[in-house]
């Protein structure tokens, strides 16, 4: 029978922060991920990086008909080099570009000093603002002992005006742009500094959403015989974020299993019928701004 691969987008259990004493043995971090088919592969990140020195075991069991993958990471003889942020990662062979992350746990070892460690980078993906004048907030979280100072940079230049909040697990720094202007667009990152070292966060790009005016390819009038496949071509205007593509017939959105819209935007008729005759338009919508572009109308004649 046909089975559909799935990868659940959340963890059932995330690891919890701990503060072992120096030399403490057998410190455990645990996470679990379920409701994926086949069961997810579990690995661990330390301070956002794969670390081959980490020791962990993973098991899969069936609970109430649902597969659950669990992983336990073991830290033996806790020491200063174990200080850091630990995160579980669930992946699947069938979704090579997808990683599901658990909440992050912080390991703080006794009173040991620590270089700054990032618990939260400014953003996992580029930030796309919907319009000039929009409010944008950037946030990072860092741990260190002694407590680090945190500053923000844009395109390598220092910025003033960030706010800092002390959390149980570290320092949260936020940089707010009350009304976005063209000069605010660029590459942002946090810089954390204590007496041990300076650490830079990942870079996040702040970009402005757009939808260009012209289609690269618009649909053409097409004639087919009833029962044949038919294709109406559409290459939509450039868009950030990527546009959502739909089609209309005589101004009404088309629906049903007789049609497919390819990832590129083409409309495919699997088996045409006489009722498919009509005027079609490709509609491109920017999901951030809701701006739309309509292609020229193309007439499909099913004979």
N, C-alpha and C positions, 0 to 999 in steps of 0.2 A: 504494500500500500504506500501511497505518497505521504511523506511526512514533511512538515515545514520547519525549517530551522528558526530558532528564536534566541534572543539574548536579552534577558530582563534588564531594565535600565536603572535598577536600584539594588543595593545590598540589603539582605535581611538583617544582618548584624555587622556593625562596624567596630574596628578596634578602639579600645579606650585608653586614654592617656594614663601614664604611670610614672612614679618617682622613686625608683629603687635606690638603695644606698650603694655606695661603691663596694664592689665585691659580691653583692647579692647574687645568688644563683637562681637559675630557672625563672626568669621573668617571661611571661607569656602574653602575646597579643593574638587575638582571635577575630576572625571575620567569617561570614557565611553569605552565600549568594544562591538563590534558587529560582525555579520556574523558567529555566532555559532548556532548550533542546537543540543539540545534545548538551549535557552539563558543561558549564563554563570552565575554562582553565583559569586558575587563580595564581597570581604572582604578587610580589610585594615591591613597593618603591620605598627608598629611604631618601628623604629630602628631595623628592620629585625625580629621583634617578634610580635606574635598576642597579642593584648591588649584588654581585655574585657571591659575596661573603655571607649574606643572610642565610640563616638556617630555618627552614619551615617545612611542614608536612601538609598535604592536602588529601582529603577524603571526599567521596561522594556517596550519599545514602538516599534512599527513597522514603519520603515522609508524606503520608497521605496521598500517595500517587504522584507526588512532585519531587523531582530530583533536587537535592540540596548539596552544593559544593562548599566544604568548610576548610579553612586553612588556619594553622597555628604556627606562629613565628616564635622561636625560642631565643632568648638572650641569656647567655651563660656568663657568670662572673662580670656583672655590669661594670662598665668603665666609661671614661669620658668620651671615647670614640663612639659609644652607642647613643649619645645624645643626638636627637634628630626627630624629624617628622616621618611617620610611617603610614603608608596607605596601601590598601588592597586594590588589586586590579583584576577585573574579570574580562576575559577575551574569548573569542570563538573563532575556529578555523573558517567558518562560513561568513564572518563579518570582519575581514582583515583590517579594515580602517576604523573599527569601533573599539573603544576602551571604556569600560564602566569603572568609575572610581568610587571607593568607599569614602566615608568621612576620615579625616586624618587624625592620628593619635600622636601625642608628643611624649617622648621618653626623656625625662630630666633626671640625671644621675646625681643624687645627693647634692652637695654644694659645689660640685665641679664647675669650673669656668667653661664657657662655650662660645665659640665664634657664632655670629648670627646664622640662624637656620630659618628658611622660609617655610611657614605653615600654609600661607596662601599667597600665590603670585597675583599680580593685578588682574589678569583675566586669562582664560584658557584659549580664547580666540580673539580676533580683531573685534574692537568695539565699533559698531556702525551707528552713527547718529542719524536720526531721521531728517533733521533740518538744522540750518543755522538758527541760533537762538534757543536750541534745546538745552536742557540741563543734563550734565554728564557727571557721574561720580566714579572715581577709581579708588580701589581699596587693596591694601596688602596687609599681611599679618606675619610677624617675624618673632622668633624667640632668640634670646642670647643671655649669657651671664658673664659679665655685668650686662644690664639692660642696654640694648643698643639705641642709638639715635637714628631716626629714619627721615630721609629727605626724598623728594621726587625730582626727576629730570624729564625734560622733553627735548628730544633730538640732542641729548648730551648736555644740555644747559640746565643748571639748577633752577628749581621753581620754589617760590615762597607761598605761604598760605595754607599748608596742609594742616589737618587736625589729627590728634593722637588720642587714642583711648587705651587704657591698660586693661587687658583681659587676664583671666586666670592662667592662660597658656602662653601669653606673649603680648606684643604691642601691635595694635591695629592702627594703621595710618591711612587717612582718606584725603584725596585731593578732589575738590569739587569745582566744576566749571558751571557757573550759574546760568550763563547764556553763551552758547558756543559761537565762536567766530572762526573765520578761515584760518587765522593765525594760531588757533588752538589745535589744529590737526597736526598729527605727527606721531613720533615713537615715544612712548612713556615707559618708565621703569622706576622701581624703588631702589634706594641705596641704604643699607643698614651698616652702622659703624659702632664697634666697641673697641676696647683696648687690645683685643686679640686680632681682629681683622675687619676688612670692609667686604661686604657681600652685595652683589647686584642681583635683583630679581630678573625673571624673564621679561622680555620686551613685549608690550602690547601696542598695536597700532590703532589710533583713533582716526576713523575715516568717515566720510560723509556719504550717505546713501544717494544713489542717482539712478535714473532710468533714461537712457538715450532715446532720441526721437525715431530713428529710422531702423526698420527691419533689414537684416542682411539678406533675407530671402522671404518673399511673400507668396502665398498660394496662387496658383493659376487655374483657370477654367479647365475642367476635366470631364471627359466622357468615358463611361464604362458600360459594359453589358451587365444586366442584373445577375447577381450571384458571384461576380468577380470581386477580387480585392481592389481597393482604391487607396490612393495616397494623396493627401494635400500637404505640400511642403511648407514649413515655417521655421525660419531661423530668427528668433526675436532680437530686439535691441539689447545691447550690453546693459547689465544691471548689477547694482550692488545694494543689498545682497541679491543672489540670483533670483530672477523673476519667476513667478508662478504662471504657468501657461494653461489656458483653457480655450475652448472653441465654442462658437455660437453658430446656429443656423437660423437665418432670418431674425437675428437679434436675441434669440433664446438659447441659453446654455444647453449643450447636448449632454445627455447622460445615457447610461445603459451599457450592456456587455458587448454590443455590436461594434463598439469603437475602442480604440486605444490611442493614447497620446504618448509618443516616444519621449525619452528624456531630452532629446534635442528640440521637441516642440511639434513634430509632424503629427498629423491626424491620419490614423490608419483605420480603414473600413475592412473588417475581416471577411465580410460577405455582404455585398451591397444588395439593397432592395429598392423598389420604386419610390418608397417613402423617403429615401435618403436624398432625393433630388432637391436642390435648393441652394441658397447663397450662404457661404461659410466665411467666417472671419476668425483669425487667430488673435487672441487677446493676451497681452503681456502685462502683468501686475507686479509692481514692486511691493513686497510684503512689509517693508518698513514705512514707506511713505504713502502706500495705497495708490500711487500714480499709475495710470494705465495708458497703454498704447494699443491701437487697433490696426490690424493689417487691412489691406485692400480686400474687397469682397471677391471671392472666387466661386463660380457657379459649377456645381457638380450635377451632371445629367446622367441618370441611370436609365438606359434604354432597354 
